[in-house]
């Protein structure tokens, strides 16, 4: 049984779907929820499921404290679910091809620094794209440039708002992200 840490910075709807999925898995369990924001709702979701949780500081990511905490909790895999901090190289080196992220667009398009959440969906709509989707990928030292694990697409109608695109993409995230993690284990 693999121990998974979920890193999230916000509401944690993807984290919730992953937690629910792994409640009945024989391959892995959610052993820890980590956030960089003390008021992130993902912490409440962790509490609801009786999952250990912690909030870390920016300094913790730099001084190796976060890596130490992963070892203390015997973490095998790290899953980024709306985590808005860059992963430090030391953590990537200690979890090679075991840190997974989800991006709300079809990479390599609409990736990179500052391309998250509604920023992505606004750009997709502004450019008149006919489709969007999700990219599940490994994390490396550069934003959204790790090897792609899988992508899933949804059509975009010409009159869709960024909020409507966001809802369509979120459905894909909730459906496919937990499954992809389980396959990796």
ROFI-793832 format. One line per 10 residues: their letters; for each residue x, y, z of C-alpha. Coordinates in nm, 2 decimals, padded with zeros to 4 digits. Layout:
<recs>
a = X,Y,Z  ...
</recs>
This chain:
<recs>
xxxxxxxxxx = 00.00,00.00,00.00  00.15,00.33,-00.11  00.12,00.65,00.10  00.01,00.95,-00.09  00.04,01.32,00.01  -00.19,01.56,-00.15  -00.06,01.92,-00.19  -00.33,02.19,-00.24  -00.37,02.56,-00.19  -00.74,02.62,-00.22
xxxxxxxxxx = -01.08,02.46,-00.19  -00.97,02.11,-00.26  -01.25,01.97,-00.47  -01.00,01.76,-00.66  -00.84,01.65,-00.33  -01.19,01.55,-00.21  -01.24,01.33,-00.52  -00.90,01.17,-00.48  -00.96,01.11,-00.11  -01.29,00.94,-00.18
xxxxxxxxxx = -01.14,00.73,-00.46  -00.86,00.60,-00.24  -01.09,00.51,00.06  -01.16,00.18,-00.12  -00.83,00.13,-00.30  -00.60,-00.16,-00.23  -00.30,00.02,-00.40  -00.28,00.34,-00.21  -00.41,00.56,00.07  -00.41,00.93,00.14
xxxxxxxxxx = -00.17,00.96,00.43  -00.13,01.34,00.44  -00.28,01.66,00.31  -00.04,01.96,00.28  -00.12,02.32,00.21  00.07,02.64,00.19  -00.23,02.84,00.31  -00.37,02.83,00.66  -00.72,02.92,00.54  -00.73,02.67,00.25
xxxxxxxxxx = -01.06,02.48,00.26  -00.87,02.16,00.17  -00.77,02.14,00.54  -01.14,02.12,00.63  -01.18,01.84,00.38  -00.88,01.65,00.53  -01.03,01.69,00.88  -01.37,01.56,00.76  -01.20,01.24,00.64  -00.97,01.22,00.95
xxxxxxxxxx = -00.66,01.26,00.74  -00.35,01.41,00.89  -00.28,01.76,00.75  -00.03,02.04,00.78  00.03,02.39,00.66  00.38,02.48,00.57  00.57,02.81,00.52  00.76,02.91,00.21  01.07,02.87,00.42  00.99,02.51,00.48
xxxxxxxxxx = 01.01,02.44,00.10  01.35,02.60,00.08  01.52,02.47,00.40  01.43,02.10,00.34  01.17,02.09,00.62  00.90,01.98,00.37  01.11,01.70,00.25  01.18,01.59,00.61  00.80,01.58,00.68  00.74,01.36,00.37
xxxxxxxxxx = 00.99,01.11,00.51  00.84,01.13,00.86  00.50,01.04,00.71  00.65,00.77,00.49  00.52,00.93,00.17  00.57,00.74,-00.15  00.39,00.97,-00.39  00.30,01.34,-00.40  -00.01,01.46,-00.59  -00.05,01.83,-00.66
xxxxxxxxxx = -00.42,01.92,-00.67  -00.44,02.30,-00.71  -00.11,02.36,-00.54  00.02,02.71,-00.63  00.38,02.69,-00.51  00.67,02.58,-00.72  00.81,02.24,-00.61  01.17,02.28,-00.50  01.44,02.07,-00.68  01.53,01.88,-00.37
xxxxxxxxxx = 01.18,01.74,-00.34  01.18,01.65,-00.71  01.51,01.47,-00.68  01.39,01.27,-00.38  01.06,01.18,-00.55  01.17,01.12,-00.91  00.87,01.05,-01.13  00.65,01.03,-00.82  00.52,01.39,-00.81  00.21,01.42,-01.02
xxxxxxxxxx = 00.02,01.74,-01.12  -00.30,01.82,-01.31  -00.32,02.12,-01.54  -00.66,02.26,-01.66  -00.56,02.28,-02.02  -00.40,02.07,-02.30  -00.03,02.12,-02.25  00.20,02.24,-02.39  -00.05,02.52,-02.46  -00.16,02.75,-02.18
xxxxxxxxxx = 00.11,02.63,-01.93  00.39,02.81,-01.74  00.42,03.06,-01.46  00.09,03.24,-01.39  -00.12,02.99,-01.60  -00.35,02.84,-01.34  -00.72,02.85,-01.26  -00.93,03.11,-01.44  -00.62,03.26,-01.60  -00.60,02.95,-01.82
xxxxxxxxxx = -00.98,02.94,-01.90  -00.98,03.31,-01.99  -00.69,03.26,-02.23  -00.85,02.96,-02.39  -01.17,03.15,-02.45  -01.00,03.46,-02.57  -00.80,03.26,-02.83  -01.12,03.11,-02.96  -01.01,02.75,-02.90  -01.25,02.47,-03.01
xxxxxxxxxx = -01.15,02.24,-02.73  -00.98,02.24,-02.39  -00.92,01.97,-02.13  -00.68,01.84,-01.87  -00.32,01.73,-01.87  -00.20,01.50,-01.60  00.18,01.51,-01.59  00.49,01.44,-01.38  00.65,01.74,-01.21  01.00,01.86,-01.30
xxxxxxxxxx = 01.19,02.18,-01.23  00.99,02.39,-01.48  00.62,02.48,-01.46  00.40,02.24,-01.66  00.69,02.09,-01.85  00.71,01.74,-01.70  00.63,01.43,-01.91  00.27,01.40,-01.99  00.09,01.10,-01.84  -00.25,01.15,-02.01
xxxxxxxxxx = -00.48,01.41,-02.15  -00.86,01.43,-02.17  -01.05,01.68,-02.39  -01.38,01.86,-02.39  -01.54,02.06,-02.67  -01.58,02.44,-02.64  -01.87,02.62,-02.80  -01.81,02.96,-02.94  -02.04,03.12,-02.69  -01.90,02.96,-02.37
xxxxxxxxxx = -01.77,03.18,-02.09  -01.45,03.11,-01.91  -01.66,03.00,-01.61  -01.85,02.74,-01.83  -01.52,02.61,-01.96  -01.39,02.59,-01.61  -01.69,02.37,-01.51  -01.64,02.14,-01.81  -01.27,02.10,-01.73  -01.34,02.04,-01.36
xxxxxxxxxx = -01.57,01.75,-01.45  -01.28,01.59,-01.64  -01.05,01.65,-01.35  -01.28,01.48,-01.10  -01.34,01.19,-01.33  -00.99,01.11,-01.45  -00.73,01.24,-01.20  -00.80,00.98,-00.93  -00.80,00.70,-01.19  -00.47,00.81,-01.33
xxxxx = -00.31,00.82,-00.99  -00.43,00.47,-00.92  -00.29,00.34,-01.25  00.05,00.50,-01.16  00.07,00.31,-00.83
</recs>
